Amino acid sequence: MKRTMGPRVYRGGSMILLSILLAGCAGTVPQTAEPPRMEAPKAIESLDIPLPGPSSGADAAYLGLEESTDGFRMDQIKAGVLVVEVFDMYCRFCQGMAPKVDEVYELNLRSGFASEVKMIGIGRMNTALEVATFKEKYKVQFPLFPDNDLSITRALRAQDEGTPHFIVIKMAPGDQMQVVHTFTGAFEDPKVFYGVILERSGLRKE
Amino acid sequence: MRRLLAVSLVLMAGLFSVWICGAQGEGLQDNIYQVGKLKPVDSRLKVEVGQSAPDFSLPSLKGEEVQLSQYRGKKNVVLSFVPAAWTPVCSDQWPGYNIARAMIEKYDAVLLGITVDNLPTLYAWTKQMGGLWFPVLSDFWPHGSIAERYGILRSEGVSERALFVIDKQGIIRYIDVHDINTRPDLDALIGALADLSKP
């Protein structure tokens, strides 16, 4: 009797535990346009995606581009792995996440993969001024680009996603490039998120 | 003993879940009422650029009355009317202005946010935005009277999505009665503020 009682209590406890976990979260969802979720990466047809010129020489150097370039294609970025954050200056959740995203950038700088992994941000439906406002406010260290007409976001197939939305792309010539991870919403720990980037892109074993 | 352990574990997990989930706060976007596509503009403007802005006094979320004329001779004023709390577009327009504060203040301007909602509604809505740095005023009663005086009260009882820039002399220098379905970008507003210093 005692042998069966234990497991039964445990199973019952498990059900109650699950109920409490769900109930605890039901009324308090994360501050994102959509709840954070893991998702199957969406393939992108090509990285032949036009971007405006970087806003500074430092940004151009970071991406391995000529300083004076007026515009370039995403596949010209010198990187093995490109992490793209699709954000919106008006999105309160993107604002709240900005320090954590910059922490990912810092982690990458110190990781030994700094030249391999690069980060950019795409301001969905944002003008150059709005993107600059976001960059200035949160002291964002990686290059941000405006996408007022949604052309970049659409090419990344991120127009229907909540923000912030992250796309991790393993860069390779032509159609060999591969989206290895996408993620929408909040991440709690920048170290964990950075670890996932390295693992999914094959730079670190899972 | 096992029962006690199981119950303790359950309670601890429950508290942990509330802590974890609570720490992330509630989602503004999840509480937004979808209004669908509306007639872009549904009112007839009663003021124009170059005329003196009609004065008004409205209650603010901080409990004080804010009078437009209190800024005369002191500050330029941006009036940002948005249609309604808890609706799309409005719910991200003002959070965007939250990070544009330095730019607006650079032009010696204050921003006043106005809707036709009552104060309790505005309190809950802006609290879920994480708070706003600028005064939020309620044009609830007599319902929409200031919006009506400016000619931006729509037939369904909400205001247009409209921006007015008023200079230190109280003269209207810029008006944007925007398509209610879309968000005005920051550039036009900042451009209008920059124009105030031009002769």
Interface residues (C-beta under 8 A of the other chain):
Chain A: M5 G6 V9 Y10 G12 G13 I16 L17 I20 L21 G24 C25 G27 T28 V29 P30 Q31 T32 A33 E34 P35 D88 M89 Y90 C91 R92 F93 Q95 G96 M125 N126 T127 L129 E130 T133 F134 E136 K137 N148 G162 A186
Chain B: R2 R3 A6 V7 L9 V10 A13 G14 S17 V18 I20 C21 G22 Q24 G25 E26 G27 L28 Q29 D30 D92 Q93 P95 G96 N98 I99 A100 A102 M103 M129 G130 R183 D185 L186 D187 I190
